[in-house]
Amino acid sequence: MEGLKHKWLSTINKQGLDPRRSSAVQPDEEVARFPTEEGNTLNRGSQPEARITHEDDPLADQDKLESIEPEYFSSEGFDPCGHELKKLPQKLDSDAIEKDFQKLWQQHVVVSKKVLQLIQQKHATFNEEFSRIVEVQQELQATLCVCREGRRDLNLAKRRFTTASLGILANYRKRQLVQGLLHSLNTIKTLQRTEERLQELLSEGNYPGAIRLLLECQSVAATYRHFMCVAALSGKLQDTLLTAEEQLDQALAKVCSHFDSDHYSKVQAAYNLLGKTQMAMDQLHMHFASAIHNATFSVVYGYVELCSGAAQAESSAGGNTFHKKQYEQLCECVTAESFIPCLVDLCKALWGIMRSYHQVVSWHQRKDSEKLSADGVSEPLYFEESFNKQYVKEKLGKGLVRIWHDVQARVLAYLLGSDLSWYKFDEFLHILGIVHRLMEIGEEFCASKSEALQNSIKKQSSNYFRNYHHDRLEELRIFLENESWEMCPVKPDFTILQLQEFRSLRHILKTWKPRAESVNGRQTAVSSPDCSSSNHSQDGSSITGGYFARYSESGSPFDVGFDEVQEEDILANIGDEPSGYFSDESDEDIPEELKKDFVDENVGDTVINRHSKPNSKKFSRRELMKAPILTNTTLTVLRQCGKYLQMSHLLRPIAFEVIVCMSQLFDYYLYAVHAFFTTDLPVSFRSVYNLNLQTSLKRIQDSLVVPSHLTEAEQDQTERTVGEVPEPHISPVVDLTQRETLHGLAERVVAVESLIFLAKQLEFLHDYLEHLQGGSSFLQQFFSQTVTASAELRRPVYMCVAATAVDSKVILALMAKVNWEVKEVMSQHSKYVDILLRELQIFSMRLEEVVLRIPIPQEVYLILWESIIQLTCKTFVEGFSNAKKCSTGGRGLMQLDFSQFLSKLKKLTSIRPIPGTEYVEHYIKAYYLQEAALESWVREHNEYSSKHLLALVSCVCQNDKKTRQRLTALIEDMEIVGNHCEDSFCHLRDESLH
């Protein structure tokens, strides 16, 4: 607004207007000086209309003000003439120029009028302000007079009182000298009493106060060294300072075992007063290195002395030889029973030292951050202080790596001092868990990957696991050869996470919930909390904020148990009632004694098993039928998988090797189920194997199974060199020959479905295994070929049952007796149809008896009936093809027999649509084809054998020898081509298997 005012004033000045006489000039007078649109000059006497136009019209004036272009208000350097000239067109028009001139002049008049109005409005304010200025001038003149009077009075007082003041000052100076002497005497007296006060401060732990007092005394002694008594006192103060530094060093050493913030602050403040901050940091690291060596030696020495039977005798003889041994030699003397407890105590001792050092580092970081000012700007530091700060920072950073290196070396020497191959697997996992947790602490401590410790434990673990895995394969073979293939009664909601071996991995595995839901089928989805709310250490324990944050005050990560043995609750308890399957739902009625980690078994016979709880949920038969089908061997394999996962999780460098071995457990289980339950499969039904299943079985047989034709000595040699296991043999108690039991259908179902359940559990672990193996393509190939092939094993195994459900030889013999040359269409179906249906009915009843023993999954039910129906349809075609001749009535009889069979079959099974019907119907309809259409039909339907096609041609073309010979030659050519393609396919399949 102020800029606009200046612009208006400049415009008025250009026009020759004086603001001081603005009240005398009227806008009407300005209007009369300029030409109108007609070009005539206006004056106040001749053109009164113009004055009337511009007297008082606020709205018109406001419109003209708003119509002024913004450029006129832009800046002080604006050139209005240039601006208007730039707007002129190339071809000038005088009327337009005159019109623009009139518009600009009217806008100028309105602006002038507005400026004059504003000046008139502010005139009264101007007069008031000028009056105030005059009043201020008068007050200033009065003040000047007062100042002059004051200076005259001051000069008078100065001349009159100077002489008296000098006398007073002289007396005051004498007084000050006497007081100074008295102060010096009191100070000397205080110096003589300093020794007692120093000892009090040191005993109280007030090291900064003691050092400050000593430094002050030394400074005072230097000040009063001209006194002879003070010179003798200075030497005594120096000796006291050395003693204080020794006690200060001892106080610094205590920080290694137990860090106290107040204590450490006092020690650091004392060293800072001494100017020995760098030396204090060097001494601190020496103390930490010494603490690590002393603490580890003490722990190991204590266990060696405790476990040695000759320790007391040696001590009484005058000396203990263990005390003279080196640390590495002591580690070799630790017994197997004390190895794990000693390792735990060793890690606890090292943890305490590392925690103290970590707290020291945190203390310095916190102090550095506290030195920042409120606005975040660092306070200025002197050169020496800045140098000390940088030195401490670098020393502490390097000290983290050095201390962790010492810790690794002591633990590594302890592990190498014992042979870990003699320990049980659970004990070995316990050792791995302790070492792994220590490596996690090291990673949090200084971001170290602990390569030395990992390489050592990797070598020992790899050798240990190879032998262990070979024993487990042998154990699995023994389990399989003694397995009766009875269903293990587990609860309907059973999952592998309920097994003890998966306890330490539950928190981790629950993060892969989507895959578990997609593959477990009928299983209950695993409910898992949000895993992002807390961190979990890799050994399964929940850690919030890291080890050093969780155990900053007390305790250690090694106080947490490593996979303590707990009771499992996976079996469905069977009571006296028909639906006697129970489940644990609440711990309210459990005795407190059973809730403890350990139960004393000798307190009496009243201690009951943890599975039998008073409040148990009863499962209905429908719920029980939903329980997963598995065997004791399946549970054994799952337990072994859990142990393998623990090892691969705790020792990532050999995780891939462990996962490969875990896959061999599944491979051998798959191969055993196939070897046990497909030996009675007829050769003609080998086509039920798909390429994926054949590839997997061939690979397992070549890489894992020792050929059965080798001698026992050769098998032992093969196992030692290749790591294979002998081929398993089914238990004699498993009978697969009885027709009443459908050739062991219950055992076959339990075996195959337990294998599929095992495959689903591996699918549940798929994502986690991918995470462990580190990007190898092995798992992808294993799951895409072997694991998925487990479901394909259903068809060959259940085909063994389907192939014996109907005696095809008897049916074909009965069909051969049927007269297919009847002249009229029969209204009664043939007798063999009733016999065939009777056999299927018997199969259905026996199947219901099997269902009473074990649950039959819907997939198994469909495969069984599909296989039987397809075999029956092939039997129909085979019987029809045996007919030498067939009349029109015989063709109708064929249709009648098959229609009767289908109508009765629909009452026996719920499968819709009936599979294989087109296979029979197309063959029957081919009998009605003309000789010309028969050739194209033969070319299109290659699903029939050459025998079937030749029989069909023989019946249809029995009166046309030439056509019969031509079609016979065509069929033989098709057979040759088909055999050639089959040989090529087998060759390619063998190459892929290889």
FENWOVEN-V292962 format. One record per backbone hydrogen bond with DSSP energy under -0.5 kcal/mol. CO is the residue of the C=O (numbers start at 0). NH is the residue of the N-H. E is the energy in kcal/mol with one decimal. If there is no record, write none. Layout:
co:nh:e
CO:NH:E
CO:NH:E
//
This chain:
co:nh:e
0:4:-1.7
1:5:-1.7
2:6:-2.1
3:7:-2.1
4:8:-2.2
5:9:-2.4
6:10:-2.0
7:11:-2.1
8:12:-2.2
9:13:-2.0
10:14:-1.3
11:16:-2.7
12:15:-1.3
16:18:-0.5
17:20:-1.3
18:21:-1.5
20:23:-1.1
20:24:-0.7
21:24:-0.6
23:25:-0.5
25:28:-0.8
25:29:-1.1
26:30:-1.8
27:31:-1.4
29:32:-1.1
30:33:-1.2
33:41:-0.7
35:38:-1.3
39:35:-1.6
42:46:-1.7
46:49:-0.7
46:50:-0.7
47:51:-2.0
48:52:-2.0
49:53:-1.6
51:54:-0.8
56:60:-2.4
57:61:-2.7
58:62:-2.2
59:63:-2.2
60:64:-2.4
61:65:-2.3
62:66:-1.4
64:67:-1.2
68:71:-1.3
69:72:-1.6
70:73:-1.5
74:77:-1.0
77:79:-0.7
78:82:-2.1
79:83:-2.4
80:84:-2.5
81:85:-2.3
82:86:-0.8
83:87:-0.5
84:87:-1.1
89:91:-0.8
92:96:-2.4
93:97:-2.6
94:98:-2.5
95:99:-2.6
96:100:-2.3
97:101:-2.4
98:102:-2.0
99:103:-2.6
100:104:-2.5
101:105:-2.4
102:106:-2.2
103:107:-2.4
104:108:-2.5
105:109:-2.2
106:110:-2.3
107:111:-2.5
108:112:-2.5
109:113:-2.2
110:114:-2.5
111:115:-2.5
112:116:-2.0
113:117:-2.0
114:118:-2.4
115:119:-2.2
116:120:-1.9
117:121:-1.6
118:122:-0.6
119:122:-0.7
121:125:-1.9
122:126:-1.7
123:127:-1.9
124:128:-2.2
125:129:-1.9
126:130:-1.5
127:131:-1.7
128:132:-1.7
129:133:-1.5
130:134:-1.7
131:135:-2.1
132:136:-1.8
133:137:-1.6
134:138:-1.9
135:139:-2.1
136:140:-1.5
137:141:-1.5
138:142:-2.0
139:143:-1.9
140:144:-1.3
141:145:-1.7
142:146:-2.1
143:147:-1.7
144:148:-1.7
145:149:-2.0
146:150:-2.0
147:151:-1.5
148:152:-1.8
149:153:-1.9
150:154:-1.9
151:155:-1.4
152:156:-1.8
153:157:-2.1
154:158:-1.7
155:159:-1.6
156:160:-1.9
157:161:-0.9
160:164:-1.3
161:165:-1.5
162:166:-1.0
163:167:-1.4
164:168:-2.0
165:169:-1.8
166:170:-1.7
167:171:-1.8
168:172:-1.9
169:173:-1.6
170:174:-1.8
171:175:-2.0
172:176:-1.9
173:177:-2.0
174:178:-2.2
175:179:-2.3
176:180:-2.0
177:181:-2.1
178:182:-2.2
179:183:-2.0
180:184:-2.1
181:185:-2.1
182:186:-2.3
183:187:-2.3
184:188:-1.8
185:189:-2.0
186:190:-2.3
187:191:-1.5
188:192:-0.7
189:192:-0.8
190:193:-1.2
192:196:-0.9
193:197:-2.3
194:198:-1.8
195:199:-1.7
196:200:-2.2
197:201:-2.4
198:202:-2.2
199:203:-1.8
200:204:-0.6
200:205:-2.3
201:204:-0.8
204:206:-1.7
205:209:-2.1
206:210:-2.8
207:211:-2.7
208:212:-2.3
209:213:-2.4
210:214:-2.8
211:215:-2.3
212:216:-2.4
213:217:-2.7
214:218:-2.3
215:219:-2.6
216:220:-2.9
217:221:-2.2
218:222:-1.6
219:223:-2.4
221:224:-0.8
223:226:-1.9
226:230:-1.2
227:231:-1.2
228:232:-1.1
229:233:-1.3
230:234:-0.7
231:235:-0.9
232:236:-1.8
233:237:-1.6
234:238:-1.7
235:239:-1.9
236:240:-1.9
237:241:-1.8
238:242:-2.0
239:243:-2.2
240:244:-2.1
241:245:-1.8
242:246:-2.1
243:247:-2.2
244:248:-2.1
245:249:-2.0
246:250:-2.2
247:251:-1.9
248:252:-1.8
249:253:-1.2
251:254:-1.0
252:255:-1.2
253:256:-0.6
253:257:-2.0
257:259:-0.5
259:263:-3.1
260:264:-2.3
261:265:-2.1
262:266:-2.0
263:267:-2.7
264:268:-2.3
265:269:-2.2
266:270:-2.4
267:271:-2.3
268:272:-1.9
269:273:-1.8
270:274:-1.0
270:275:-2.5
275:279:-2.1
276:280:-1.8
277:281:-2.2
278:282:-2.7
279:283:-2.3
280:284:-1.9
281:285:-1.8
282:286:-2.3
283:287:-2.2
284:288:-2.3
285:289:-2.3
286:290:-2.6
287:291:-2.2
288:292:-1.8
289:293:-2.7
290:294:-2.8
291:295:-2.1
292:296:-2.0
293:297:-2.4
294:298:-2.2
295:299:-2.3
296:300:-2.7
297:301:-2.3
298:302:-1.8
299:303:-2.6
300:304:-2.6
301:305:-2.0
302:306:-2.5
303:307:-1.2
307:310:-0.9
309:313:-2.4
310:314:-2.2
311:315:-2.6
312:316:-1.5
313:318:-2.0
314:317:-1.1
318:320:-0.6
319:322:-0.7
319:323:-0.5
320:323:-0.8
321:324:-1.1
325:329:-2.3
326:330:-2.1
327:331:-1.0
328:332:-0.6
329:332:-1.3
330:333:-0.9
334:338:-0.7
335:338:-0.5
335:339:-0.5
337:341:-2.3
338:342:-2.3
339:343:-2.5
340:344:-2.5
341:345:-2.6
342:346:-2.4
343:347:-2.3
344:348:-2.5
345:349:-2.3
346:350:-2.5
347:351:-2.2
348:352:-1.5
349:353:-2.6
350:354:-3.0
351:355:-1.9
352:356:-2.2
353:357:-2.7
354:358:-2.3
355:359:-2.0
356:360:-2.5
357:361:-2.3
358:362:-2.3
359:363:-2.1
360:364:-2.3
361:365:-2.6
362:366:-2.3
363:367:-2.3
364:368:-2.0
365:369:-1.9
366:370:-1.1
368:371:-1.1
370:378:-0.8
372:375:-1.9
376:372:-1.8
381:385:-2.6
382:386:-2.6
383:387:-2.5
384:388:-2.2
385:389:-2.2
386:390:-2.4
387:391:-2.6
388:392:-2.1
389:393:-2.3
390:394:-2.6
391:395:-2.6
392:396:-2.0
393:397:-2.5
394:398:-2.1
395:399:-1.4
396:400:-0.9
397:401:-2.1
398:402:-2.9
399:403:-2.1
400:404:-2.1
401:405:-2.1
402:406:-2.4
403:407:-2.7
404:408:-2.3
405:409:-2.1
406:410:-2.4
407:411:-3.1
408:412:-2.2
409:413:-1.6
410:414:-2.4
411:415:-2.5
412:416:-0.8
414:417:-1.3
417:419:-0.9
418:421:-1.0
419:422:-1.3
423:427:-2.9
424:428:-2.9
425:429:-2.0
426:430:-2.4
427:431:-2.6
428:432:-2.9
429:433:-2.2
430:434:-2.6
431:435:-3.1
432:436:-2.3
433:437:-2.1
434:438:-2.3
435:439:-2.2
436:440:-2.1
437:441:-2.2
438:442:-2.3
439:443:-2.1
440:444:-2.4
441:445:-2.6
441:447:-1.1
442:446:-1.7
449:453:-2.7
450:454:-3.0
451:455:-1.9
452:456:-2.4
453:457:-2.4
454:458:-2.0
455:459:-2.0
456:460:-2.5
457:461:-2.8
458:462:-1.8
459:463:-2.3
460:464:-3.2
461:465:-1.9
462:466:-1.5
463:467:-2.2
464:468:-3.1
465:469:-2.0
466:470:-2.0
467:471:-2.1
468:472:-2.3
469:473:-2.0
470:474:-2.6
471:475:-2.8
472:476:-2.3
473:477:-2.1
474:478:-2.5
475:479:-2.7
476:480:-2.4
477:481:-1.2
479:482:-0.9
486:488:-0.5
487:489:-1.7
488:571:-2.6
490:493:-1.7
494:497:-1.7
495:498:-1.6
498:501:-1.2
499:502:-1.5
501:504:-1.0
501:505:-0.5
502:505:-1.0
504:508:-3.1
505:509:-2.0
507:510:-1.3
508:511:-1.7
509:512:-0.7
511:515:-1.3
512:516:-2.0
513:517:-1.6
514:518:-1.5
515:519:-1.7
519:522:-2.2
524:526:-0.5
525:527:-0.6
528:530:-0.6
529:532:-1.3
530:533:-0.7
534:542:-2.5
536:539:-2.1
540:536:-3.0
542:534:-0.9
542:544:-0.6
545:549:-1.9
546:550:-2.7
548:551:-0.7
555:558:-1.9
556:559:-0.6
560:562:-0.8
569:490:-2.3
570:572:-0.7
572:574:-0.6
572:581:-0.9
576:579:-0.9
577:579:-0.8
578:580:-1.7
579:574:-0.6
579:581:-0.5
580:618:-2.4
581:572:-0.9
582:616:-2.2
586:589:-1.0
590:593:-1.0
590:594:-0.8
591:594:-0.5
592:595:-0.8
598:600:-0.7
599:602:-1.0
603:606:-0.7
605:607:-0.6
608:611:-0.9
610:612:-1.2
613:615:-1.0
614:584:-0.6
616:582:-0.8
619:623:-2.5
620:624:-2.3
621:625:-0.6
622:625:-0.9
623:626:-1.6
627:629:-0.7
629:487:-3.3
630:634:-2.1
631:635:-2.1
632:636:-2.5
633:637:-2.5
634:638:-2.6
635:639:-2.4
636:640:-2.5
637:641:-2.2
638:642:-2.1
639:643:-2.8
640:644:-2.6
641:645:-2.0
642:646:-2.1
643:647:-2.7
644:648:-2.4
645:649:-2.6
646:650:-2.4
650:653:-1.1
651:654:-1.8
653:657:-2.2
654:658:-2.5
655:659:-2.3
656:660:-1.9
657:661:-2.4
658:662:-2.2
659:663:-1.3
660:664:-1.2
661:665:-1.3
662:666:-2.6
663:667:-2.7
664:668:-1.9
665:669:-2.7
666:670:-2.7
667:671:-2.5
668:672:-2.3
669:673:-2.1
670:674:-2.9
671:675:-2.6
672:676:-2.0
673:677:-1.1
677:680:-1.3
681:684:-1.6
682:685:-1.6
684:687:-1.6
685:688:-1.5
689:693:-2.3
690:694:-2.6
691:695:-2.1
692:696:-2.6
693:697:-2.5
694:698:-2.3
695:699:-2.5
696:700:-2.5
697:701:-2.1
698:702:-2.3
699:703:-2.5
699:704:-1.3
703:724:-2.5
705:726:-0.8
706:709:-1.2
710:714:-2.5
711:715:-2.3
712:716:-2.2
713:717:-2.5
714:718:-2.5
715:719:-2.0
716:720:-1.7
717:721:-3.0
717:722:-0.7
717:723:-0.5
718:722:-1.2
724:705:-2.8
730:733:-1.6
732:734:-0.7
733:735:-0.6
737:742:-3.2
738:741:-1.6
740:744:-2.0
743:747:-2.4
744:748:-3.0
745:749:-2.4
746:750:-2.5
747:751:-2.8
748:752:-2.7
749:753:-1.8
750:754:-1.7
751:755:-2.3
752:756:-2.6
753:757:-2.4
754:758:-2.1
755:759:-2.2
756:760:-2.0
757:761:-1.8
758:762:-2.1
759:763:-2.0
760:764:-1.3
762:765:-1.1
764:768:-2.7
765:769:-2.5
766:770:-2.0
767:771:-1.8
768:772:-2.6
769:773:-1.0
769:774:-0.7
776:780:-1.9
777:781:-2.7
778:782:-2.9
779:783:-2.2
780:784:-1.7
780:785:-0.5
781:785:-1.1
781:786:-2.0
782:787:-1.3
784:788:-0.9
785:789:-0.6
786:789:-1.1
787:790:-0.6
787:791:-0.6
788:792:-0.7
789:792:-0.8
790:793:-1.3
791:794:-0.6
791:795:-0.6
792:796:-1.8
793:797:-3.0
794:798:-1.8
795:799:-0.9
796:799:-0.6
796:800:-0.6
797:801:-2.4
798:802:-2.6
799:803:-0.5
800:803:-0.8
800:804:-0.6
801:804:-0.8
801:805:-0.6
805:807:-1.4
806:810:-1.9
807:811:-2.8
808:812:-2.1
809:813:-2.2
810:814:-2.4
811:815:-1.9
812:816:-0.7
813:816:-0.6
814:817:-1.0
817:819:-0.8
819:886:-2.4
821:888:-0.8
821:889:-0.6
829:832:-0.7
829:833:-0.6
830:833:-0.7
830:834:-1.5
831:835:-2.5
832:836:-2.5
833:837:-2.2
834:838:-2.0
835:839:-1.8
836:840:-2.3
837:841:-2.4
838:842:-2.1
839:843:-2.1
840:844:-2.2
841:845:-2.4
842:846:-2.2
843:847:-1.7
844:848:-1.7
845:849:-1.8
846:850:-1.9
847:851:-1.2
848:852:-0.7
849:852:-1.0
849:853:-2.4
854:856:-0.7
856:860:-2.2
857:861:-2.4
858:862:-2.3
859:863:-2.6
860:864:-2.1
861:865:-2.8
862:866:-2.5
863:867:-2.4
864:868:-2.8
865:869:-2.5
866:870:-2.3
867:871:-2.4
868:872:-2.7
869:873:-2.1
870:874:-1.9
871:875:-2.2
872:876:-2.3
873:877:-2.6
874:878:-2.7
875:879:-2.7
876:880:-2.4
877:881:-0.8
879:882:-1.3
886:890:-2.0
887:891:-1.7
888:892:-2.2
889:893:-2.1
890:894:-2.0
891:895:-2.5
892:896:-2.8
893:897:-2.3
894:898:-2.4
895:899:-2.5
896:900:-2.1
897:901:-2.3
898:902:-2.3
899:903:-1.9
900:904:-2.2
901:905:-1.8
903:906:-1.0
903:907:-0.6
904:907:-1.2
904:908:-1.5
913:916:-0.9
915:919:-1.1
916:920:-2.9
917:921:-2.6
918:922:-0.8
919:923:-2.3
920:924:-2.7
921:925:-1.3
922:926:-0.5
923:926:-1.3
924:927:-1.4
925:928:-1.1
929:933:-1.4
930:934:-0.7
931:935:-0.6
932:936:-1.6
933:937:-2.3
934:938:-2.0
935:939:-1.7
936:940:-2.0
939:941:-1.1
940:943:-0.6
944:948:-2.1
945:949:-2.8
946:950:-2.3
947:951:-2.0
948:952:-2.5
949:953:-2.5
950:954:-1.9
951:955:-2.4
952:956:-2.7
954:957:-0.8
956:959:-0.7
958:960:-0.6
959:963:-2.1
960:964:-2.5
961:965:-2.2
962:966:-2.7
963:967:-2.1
964:968:-2.3
965:969:-2.0
966:970:-2.4
967:971:-2.1
968:972:-2.3
969:973:-2.3
970:974:-2.0
971:975:-2.0
972:976:-2.3
973:977:-2.3
974:978:-2.4
975:979:-2.2
976:980:-2.3
977:981:-2.2
978:982:-2.3
979:983:-2.2
980:984:-2.4
981:985:-2.4
982:986:-2.2
983:987:-2.5
984:988:-2.5
985:989:-2.5
986:990:-2.1
987:991:-2.2
988:992:-2.5
989:993:-2.3
//
